[in-house]
Amino acid sequence: MPFIQVKVNGPATAPLYQFLKASKPGFCGSRIKWNFTKFLVDKDGKVLARYGTTTAPLSIEKEIEKALGN
């Protein structure tokens, strides 16, 4: 599956990132500061959490499993 680059900040921000950032602003506002910012979204599309670039996916494993209903 090919991927395309999208804008995550500024006036041309992709709609998905507009939604994610509006739902869970970061520590210093809604702007995504660096690669690997993570958003946890449940099966109903509710944004549960936002994690910074230094958060390892394995460190939020329990939260991910809970969001999946496991």
Protein Blocks (a to p, Z undefined) as FASTA:
>chain_A
ZZddddfedjklcfklmmmmmmmccfkojbdfbghiacdddfkopafbdcdfklcfklmm
mmmmmmnoZZ
